């Protein structure tokens, strides 16, 4: 980009540039939420504000004069120290009132740099803000560089008052370089910027800082407020965990190992764009929901003494049909919050209504069928847990000295009447038996969980693959701790399908206990741990060791957007002590601790979709099949669609990596890449540093597979386990999150009540009304797409994210292939022979369609974990 072009600029020539930025007041949440403009909230969801609120030319003039200064840095001409020459300080000039490429809230300014021929070609610039208020710098574009054309600097960064920084703020042109290929005059600038981002690991972080560092999960509890709120430290202990971003807050007084809590959690400043972004709106709303909306709903429910519980299934459906009446003061406190204003009826009644979840939009009772119960294991919100049964009876991996004999009590006699003439051995040999196993995770904690208000079982569910390709549950084993102690082994009962009389409701309850376990595992492991938590160390290590001009930084950056932001919020209101998750899901105060136990078995290479399918035994290698795998459940929507997406991501990554790395030697010689990978393994996932399965990062194939796995996890896997939460779980009967009483036993008063009023007993068993409303309020926000969401195959900044033409063309092909895949998936959903794709609820599997509109759409793969 810069070689051999020194001396092409005439002495005394001025370089014309355009600076695009956003003022802080444009990005201020208070300005947006108080705005009466109808553009503030559009389409029944959160919209990007169409214009700049309160923008006048006068308010932009504060940037003129000597308020903001820039200095260009040469990429081709060095000073005596070997660093690129620095040009004269130059200030913003006129305001550009019309620029077609300006986004919402953006402002553009002219600037002209003095730049003599001996300065060479600019490759970076310094910027100084002399105002007291920070602004968001979007970009600088230099035009008409002689014999070179245009140079783009994509910035997307907050710039605070210059006195706050220990070193000058620097930005680089959009050309990507491996460290060894960096133009000599830019080498030290590149190294210095990375050193700044790493910080020194000391002190409490300040809002304006951009420092990335690691810490353990020691900020979930609040022991200083109440001993009940103390939580164990996750990471660096007997409870392993991925690392989070370090904040440096002071330790609590009662537990020096725990970090004190605060309303605002430090984030490296550029991890939170600003509230003009709809994704940040959703984060803000999530916080509002937990702190304002839910307490108001609970207060309203307490006033309804005559109906503190759901009494019938119709009563539950009333949430979507009639709504919940609220006191006037509750409405006045909730309605100013974006999103929640749309949930209120506009006919004068103070009523809160939830949108009907997709699972009951066509048929309100199909969720109760065995076929739908099993179908959701392969096309629901937790579709990657089911495994092929390879031994019978199923055994446990728990220590028998501590937990006794945990071998399953399910027998051949339970299963063979419904195997279509097959024996259990034949069904296993023919790959027809599968298991949804929520036994070993629960048993060590079950006695403690059941000592609270919740009452639960460890569960095993045996599934049969029928001739028509659908799945049929054959038996459910419910296990609870032995009254004399864990070492006696659990007490287990096996339940079989029934469709008449009281036994039909016993079977429905057995399925509910299974789903409660699946809901908890989904929320704490599939969703939180295996996407949100495991990706954060990658974000931190990338920013600490891969320069913004490193090609792998550019490849991964879109898949990090907002992840640290939503994770920080989650630690504050969702997964914290007595937060939303602990208070509405079965695992309660043990929630994250139990996820840490599961993390002990986490293996990064197995997060790759093909490896996951092989490990679970639901696919076998087959070179004659698409993607080299043959699915043993042929009509497996998540797996079939996922393999299409996986292969396309890998193809894109392969093209990109091959452009920059011409040999495996280039991988080993890349100092930044090697430092990134070493720290990721040894610190970011430090509790797993001795695992032999980590790749050594010595070959292009290892880099391609690792990047593909990371991108898959942050995009498609997260989409598959996130955006179906409300469509499936918004109907609490279908996806209950906790159980409050044990299965009624024959001859008991509870059994007699079940025979008399089965719906009431079912509702008394699963999530109660208050917790259900909490759950619905949160998962409705979590299941939404922001209006400015960027999906797989899209990037911020159009075609200027890199200077290199070949990667730009490869990325366009990637987007085109994704569009073709979407059409292919649409065709699959119209094939009526593929019954698992829509099921009894008539709900086509669309979660892995790449594109989406905003709102609750049950489709779309965003680039990153932004909600």
N, C-alpha and C positions, 0 to 999 in steps of 0.2 A: 504493500500500500504506500509506503513512504520511501522505499529505496530509490536512490539515483535521481531524486527530484530536487535536491538543494539548488539554490540559485535561480529558480524559475520565477520567483516573485520579484518584481521590480522594487528597487530601493524607494522607500517613501510611500509605497502603495498601501492603501487601507483595505483590510478584509471586512467584507460585509457579513454580519451575522444576525440571527434571530434567536432571542431567548424566550422560551415559553415557561411560565410559572403559574402557580396558584397561590392566592393570598390565604392567610390563615383563617380570616373570618368567613371565607367561602367554604372552608372545610370544617367549620365549627358546628358541632351537633346541635347546640342550643339555637343557633340561627336557623337551622333547617327545621327543627321540630316546632319552632314557634312561628314559622312562616305560614301565612294563610293561603299562599298560592296553591291552586289545585294541582300544580305539577309536582308538588312535594310527594304525594302518594298516588301512584297510578296503577291501573290494572288490577286492583285488589291486592297488590303487594307493594313492596318498597321500590320506589323508582328513583333513578338518577334525577336530581332536580334539573329541569330542562335549561334553566338559565342561571346566571350568577345572582344570588340574592343580594339586593342592595348595591349592585355594581353600578358605579358611575365613573366617568373618566377621572373625576376629581380624586376618588379614593385610590386610583392607580398612580397618581402623580407622586405619591410618597416614595415610589421606587426610583424616581428620576433624580437628577442632581447627583450627589455623591453618596447615595444610599447603598448601592450594590455595585461592587467592582469585580471585574474579571481580568485575568492575565493568562494569555496563551502560553503553552509550553511546547517547545519543539520536539518532534520525534526523530529529527534527522541531524540537528546541529547541537553539539554539546558544549558546555562551558569548561573551564579548566578542571573542574572536579569530575567531569564525565557525565554530569546530569544535563538533560535537555535545557537549552537556553530559555529563559523566562522573559516574556514581553512586558510592555509597559501596562500599568494599571489603566483599565478602560471602564467607563461607566455606561449604564443603560441610558438610551436616548429616548426617541419618540415611542409612543404607544401605537401599536398597529391595531386599528379598530376592526379590520376584517381580514381574517385568514381562514381559508376553507378547512384547513386541517385541525383547527382548534377544537378541543373537546369541551364538554360542559365545565364551566367554572374556570377555564384557562384564559390567561392573558398573555399577549405577545408584545415584545419590545424590540426595537432596532438597536443595534450596537455596531460600532466600527472600530476595528483594531488597527493600530499602527504596527506594521510587520515588514521588516526589511528583508532583502534577499538572503542575507547571511544567516537568517533565522531558520531557514528551511521550511518544512511542512509541519503545521501544528498536529500534535497527537494527544494533547491533554490540556486542561486549563485549571487554574485556581479560581475560586470564587470567595468573596468576602461580603458578609451582610453587616452593614453598620447600623441597621435599625434595631430597635428593641424587640420587635416581633419577628418570629420565624416565618418562612414561606416554603412552599414545596416547589422545588426546581424540577421541571419536566424535561427540558431538553435545550441544547444549543445546536444550531445548524449554521455552519460556515458555508458561504456560497462562492462559486466562481473562483476557486483556488486555481491559479494558472496551471494548465496541463494536468489538472487533477480533478476538477469538478467540485462536488459537494462533500463535506465531511459532517457526519452526524455524531452527536454526543447524546446518547440516551441516558438520562440522569435519574429521574424518579426518586428524589431524595429530599428530605427536610434540611433546610439550611438555617441555622440559628445565628444569633449575634456572634460576630467573629471572636469576641473575648471569651466565649464559652469553650472554644477549642484550643487544645494544646498544639495542634498542628494544622496547617492550612487544609481547607476542604479541596479535594482534587477530583476531577472527573476525566475519564479517558474516552477517546474516540471509539467507535463501534467495531473496530477491527479486532478479531480474536487472534491470540498468539499463544503457543506453547511457551513456557518460560525460556527455553533455549533460543527461541526465535524472536523474542522481544527486541525491538530496536534498542541499541545500546543506550541512547540518551533517555530512554524511559525505564530502564531496568531498576534503578534505585527508587524511582517514584512508585513503581509497582510493589517493590519490597516494603517500602515505608508505609504504604496504605494498608497492606495486610497486617503489619505490626500494630498499626493504630486500631484496627478492628479486633485484634486479639486482646488488647489491653494488658494489664499486669496482674489480673486476678485478685485485686484487693479493693476494699472499700465498697460502699453502697452505690449502686448505679444511679445516675441522674437521668431525668427525662430526655435531655438532648443528646445523650451518648448513643454511640452506634456499636458498642462493644458486645461481642459474642463470647460467652464463656459457659461452662457447664456447672451444674449442681445436681444433687440428689433430690428426690421428692421428699422434702422435709417441711413443706409448707401447707400440707393438707389439713393438719389439725390446728387447734387453738387451745392448748392446755392452760394458758394464762386466764382464759375466760371461764373454763370449767374443765375439771378432770375428765368428764365424760367426752370431751372433744379432743382428747389426746389421740394421736394416731402414730403408728410405727413409721420410722424412716424407711423409704423404699429406695434401694440402690446403695451399693457399697456395704451391704450387710448380708445377713442370712436371707433377706428378701431382695433378690436382684431386680433391677429395673433399668430401663433406658434413662439417660440423663435429660434434664430439662435445662432451660436457659437460666443462668445465674443472675440473681438480683442483688445479692449482698446485703439483704435486710438483716437486722440484728437478731440474735437468737432469742427465743422466749425465755422468760425468767425461770419457769418451772422445768424446762427441758432444754439444756444448752445445745442439744443436737437438732432441735426443731427451730425453724425460722419463723419469726413473727409475721403476722399477716397485716395487710393493708388494703384499702379499697382499690387503689391503683397499683398494678403490678408492672415493674419495669419490663419494657421490651426494647431491644435495639430499635432506635427510632424509626427506621424505614420499614419495620415489620408491620407497622400500622399506617396505612396510607393516609387515612383521613376520612371523615364521615360523608364526603360527597360520594364515596364508593358505596354501593349498595351492600356489598359484603360486610362492610363495617357497620352499616345500618343494622344488619341482622345481628351482628355481635352486640350492638347497643341494645337492641330489642330483647335479646336473650337475657341480658343483665336486667333490663327493666322487668321482664316477665318474672324472674326469680325474686326480685326485690320489691316489686310493686303489685303486679297483677295477681300473682298467686296468693299473697296475703289477703288481698281484697276478696278473691273468690272464696277463700276459707272462711273469712269473716261473714260473707253472705250466706254460706252454707250453715254456719253456726246459728244463724237467725232462723233457718228453716228447720226448726226442731221436729216438725212432723215428718220430715223426709231426709234424715241424715244419711240414709243408705239408698242405693238402687233397690227397688223391690221386684222388678220384672225386667225382662229383656226389652220390652217396649219402653220402659223407663230409661234405659240406656240410649235407645234410639231417639228419645226425646231431646238429647243433647244437640242433635242435628235438625230435628223437626221443629220443636218448640223452643228449645233453649232453656237457660236458667235465669230466673228473675233476680235482679240485683237491686239493692237499695240505691237511691239517687246519688248519694255521696260516693258510693263505690264507682259508679259510672263516671263521675266527674274526675276521679283520680286516675282512671284507666284510659279513658277515651283520647286524651291528648297524645298517647303513645302510638306511634305509627304501627300499622298492622292490626292492633287490637281495636282501633276505631272501626275497622271494616267488619268485625265480628258482631257488632251490635245491630239490632233491628232498627230500622229508621222510621217505624210507624208510631213512634212515641212511647212504646213500652221499653222499660229498662231491662232488656233481655240480652244475654250473651249466647250466641249460637256458634257451634263449630261446623266447618264444612263436612259433608258426609264423606267418610273414608271410602276409597275406591272398592274395598273388599265387600261392601254392602250396597254399592250403587246399583247393581243389576239384580242381585238376589240376596235378601236379608238373612237367609238361614243356611246358605250353602257352606258357610264357614264351619258348620257343625259336622260336615261329612268327613268320613275317614279319608276319602280321596284327597280332599283339600288339605286336611291335616298333614298328610304325607307329601303332597305336592309342594307345600311351602318349605319343605326341607331341601328342595332343589331349585325352587323358583321364588322363594320368599325373601325376607330381609336378612336371613342368616343361612345362605344356601351352600356353605362350604364346610359343614361340620360332619355330615353323614359320611360313614365309612362302610366299606364292604366287610361283611362278616367272614372271617377266615378261620375261626376256631369256635367250637361249641362244646359246652356252654361258654359264653364270654367270661374271660378272666379279668382280674384286677392287677394293676401294677403297684398297689399300695403295700406297704410293709405289713406283713401278716402278724408280726409280733406286736405291732401297735394297734392294728385295726382288725385283726382276726381274718377269717376266711371271707373274702368278698367275691368269690365265684358266683356267677349268676344262678338263680334258682329256676330260671326258665328251662323247661324240659321239652323233649321231642313231642310229648303228648300235648303240650300247649300249642305247638306249631303245625304238626303234620296234618291235622284235619283240614287246614286251609292252604296246603301247598300244592293242590291240584294233582295229587297222586305221587308227588316226589317225597323222598325221605329228606331229612335235614341235611345229611351228607351229600345227597345228589344236588340239592338246592345250592349248597355252598360250592360244590364243584362246578355247577353251571352258572356261577356268579349271579344268583337270584336273591340272595339274602344280604341285607344291609342293616346297620345299627346306628341309631342316634344315641350316643353314650354320654350322659351327664351324671356319671356315677363317681368316678375317682376325684373329680374336682370338688364335689360337695361333701363327701364323707368326713374328711378331717375337720370340717367346720360345722357340720350339720347339728351337732349337739348344742353348740353355742348359738347358732341361728335360731334353733327351736326353743331356746330359753327366753327369746324375746316374744313380741306379739305375733311374729310370723311362725307358721307351722309348715314344714316342707319335707320333701323326700328327695333322695338321690334317685335318678331314673335311668333305665335302659329301655329302649324301644326297638323292637325287631320289625323290620320292614321287608316285604316280599315284592319283587319285581314281577308283575303279571304279564301274561302273554300279549296284552294290548299296550304294553309300554308304561302303564301307570303303576304307581306304588300303593301297596296296601299294608296298613299296620296289622301285625298278627298278635302281638303281646306287648304289654307294658309292665315292667317290674318297678315297684315303688319300694324303696329301702329307707329305713330310719334307724338311728342308733339303738343298740341293745341297752335296756335299762340298767344292766349290771356293769356296763363299761364298754368302751370301744373295742377292747381286745377280744371281746366275745363275738365280734362280727356283727353285721347289721341284721335286723329283722326285716324280711322281705316278703312281699305279696305280689302275685302275678295277676294281672287283669286282662281279660280277653274281650274282643269286640262284641257288642250287643246292640240291638236296635229297637228293642221293645221293653216297656215297663221300666221299673226302677233300675234295672241293670243297664239300660241305655244311658241313664244319667250317671251311674257309677263309672261307666266307660268314658263319658264326656268329662267327668272330673279327673279321671286318670290322665286323659290327654291334656287337661289344663295344668296339672302338676308338671308334665313334660314341658309344656310351652313356657311356664314360669321359669324353669331352669334355662330353657333356650333363650328366653328374653334377657335374662341376666348375663348369660355367657355372651350373647350378641352385643349388649351394650358395653360391658366391661372388657371383653377380650377382642371379639371380632372388630368392633367399632373403635373403642378407645385405645386399647393397648396396641393392636396389630395394624392400625393406621396412624392415628394421631400421635401416640407416644413414641412409637419406633421410628417415625420419620424425623422428629425434632432433632435428634443428634446429627442427622445428615445435614439439616439446615445450618446448624451451628458449625460443624466441621467445614462445610463448603465455604462459608463466609470467612472463616479463620485462615483457610489455607489455599483456596482457589481464587485467584484474583478475578475481578469483574471482567478482565479481558481474556481469561482462560476459557477455551472452548467448552469445557465440561461445566463450568459455572453457567455459561450461557445456555447450555442444553437443559440444565436442571432448574434454573431459576423460576420458570413459570409454574413448576410443580411444588414450589415452596410458599407461594403467595398466601398470606394470612394464617399459615399454620401455627406459628408461634403465638400469634394474636389470639386465635380461638382456644389454643391450649392454655394460655395464661388465664383466659376467662373461665375455662372449665375448672382450673384449679381453684378459682375464687368462688364459683357458685354452683358447679355441677358435680364434680367428683370430690369436693372437700368434705370435711366432717359435717354430717347432717345436712349436706347439700341436697340438690334435687335427686341425684342418683341414690344416695344412701337412704333417703326418706321414702322413695317410691319403688325401689327394687329389692327383691328378696334378700340379697346378700348383705344389705344394710351396712353397718359400720365395718364389716370385713371386706367390702367391695374391692377396693384397690389392693388390699393385702392379698386377696385371693387371685387377683389378676397377676400379681407378682409371682405367685406360685406357678401359674400357667407360663409366665415368661421364662421360667427355668427350662422349658422345653422348646422355646422359640429358636428357630434355625433360619437365618436370613436366606440362604439359597432355596429353601422350601417355600418361601413366600412367592416365588415364581409360579405362575398358574400351572404350567405343565408338571412341575415337580410336586405341587400340592395335590393334583389329581392322581398322580402315580402313588404318592405316599398314602393317600386315603383309599387306594385300591379301587377307585371308581373309573380308572382308565388303565390301559396297558399300551406299551410301545408297539407301534404298527407302522412300518414305513410306507405301507400302501394307503394309509388313511390321511386325510387332511391334517396338517400340522404334526404328523408323525405319531399321533395318538388315536386310539379307538376307545370311545366312551362305552363303558359297560352298561350304563343307563343311556341308551341312545338318545332319548328325548329328555335331555338334562339342560334346561334353558340357560342357567347361569354358566355352565361349563362350555356349552356349544357356542354361545355368543361371546363368552370371555376369551375363548381361544382365537376367535377372529380378531378381537381387539388386541390381544397379546401379540399375535404374529405381526400385526401392522405396526405396533409400537416398536417391536424389535427390528423390523425392517428399516424404520426411520432412524433408530439409534445406530444401526449398523452402517448405514450410508453416512451419517454424520461423523461417527468416530473414525471411519475409514478415510474420510477426507483429511482429517488433521493428523492421524497417526498412520504413517505409511508402513510401519513395522512394529513387532512386539518390543523391539529395543527402544523405540520411542516412548513406550509406556514406562519401562523401568528407568529411563533417563529423565522422566518428567518429575522434577523435584517437588513441585506443588502437589501433583496428584499423589505421589508417594507419601507426602506429609499428611495430606487429607485422609488417605485410607488408613494410615497408621494410627492417627488420632481418633478416627471414627471407631476403630476396633478396640483400641486400648483405653480410650476415655469415654467416648460417646455411648458405646455399648460395652463399657469396661468390665461389667460383671460377666461378660461372655468372652473376654479377650483370649482365654486359653482354649477356646473351642477349635477343633481341628478343621471344622467345615468352612471357616472363613477362607475366601480365595486370597492368594498372595498378591494379587494385582500386578501380575507380570506379563500378561498377554492382552491383546485387543479383545479376544473373546471373553475374557474375565471382566473387562471393563464394560463391554456391550451387555453382557448378561446382568451385571450388577446395576447398571443404569436402567435397563429395561425393567428389572424387578422393582426398583425404586419408583420409577414413573408409573408402573402398573399399580403399585400399592397406593400412591398418592392420588391417582386419578380413578381408574376403573374399579379397583377393589373398594375404595372408599365410596364411590357412587353406588355400588351394588349393595353395600351394607347400610348406607345412610338414607338415600332418598326414597326408600320404601317404608321408612319408619311410620309416618302418618298414614299412608295408604293401607298398610296392613295393621299397624298397631293403634291407629286412631280409634279403632273399634275395640275397646278393652276386652270384650268377650272373646275376641279372636286371638289377642296377644296379651293376656294378663301378665303383670310384672311381679306379683307376689301372691302368696297363698297364706290364709289366716287361720285355717283349721284343717285338721286331718280328715282323711277319708272316713265317712260314716261306716260304722261296723254293723253287720246284720244283728238285729235285736236291740240296737241302741235307739234313744229318742231322736238322734240326728238322722238315723236311717228312716225312721217313721216319718219325720218331717220331709225328707227327700222324696219319699213316695207321695206325700201329700202336696208339696209345693216345690218341685225340683228347681225351678228357676231361682227362687228365693235362696235356696241352699247354695246353689252354684255361685250366686252373687255374694253371699256371705263368706264364701271360701276364697274368691279371687280378690284382686285389688279393689279397695273400697272407693266410695264416691269422691271423697276429698283427694285421695292420692291419684285417682284416675284423672281428675281435672288438672292436677299439677302436671301429670305425665303428658296429657294431651296438649296442654299449653306449650310445653317445651318442645315436644317432638313435631308439633306443627311448624314451629320456627325452624327446627333442624332440617326438616324435609323440604324446605323451600330453596329455590334458586334465586339469587340476586339478579336484578335487571341488567347489571353490567358484567355478569359472569363470563369468564373466558373458558371455553370448552376445549377438549382435546383437539388439536389441529388448528387452534387459534393462538395468537400471541399479541401482547400489548405492543403498540408501536408499529404495527404494520410490517413493512418490508425493511425497516431500518434497524432491526435488532442486531443484525450483523452486516458487515461489509462484504462478506464472501458470497459470491453468486451461487456456487454449487450447493451449499447448505440451504440457501433460500429456495432453490428449485426443489431440493429434496423435501423440504418442509411443505411446499405446495402439493407435492405428490402425496405426502402423508395425509394432508387434509382431504384430498380428492378420494383417496382409498377409504378413509373413514366415512365419507358421504356414500360411497358405494356399499360399504358394509351395512350402513343404516338401512338402505333399500333392501338388502338381503334379509335383514332381521325382520323388516316389515312383512316381507313375503313369507317368512317362516311363521309369523303369527297369523297369517291367513290360511295356513295349512291345517285343516280340521283333523287330520290324522295325528297331529302332534298335540295330544290332549293335555300334556303337562304345561304347555305354553299358556293356556288360559284357564283350565280347570273348571270345577263346578261354579266358582264365583264369576266366571266369564271376565277374567282380568288378565289381558295379554301381558306377557313378560316384556317390559319395555325399559327396564332399569339400565341396560347397557346400550340403548340407542345413544350415539355420541352427542347429538344436539338436543337443545331444549329451549323453550320460552322461559320467561321468569315465572316464579310462583310454585305452586304444588302441582308438579307435572308427572311424577313417577317415571322420569326419564332424564337423560342428559349426563355426560361425563365431564364435570369440570376438571381443569388441569390440576387443581390442588385441593388440599383439605382446608377449605375456607369456612366451613360451618360444621 
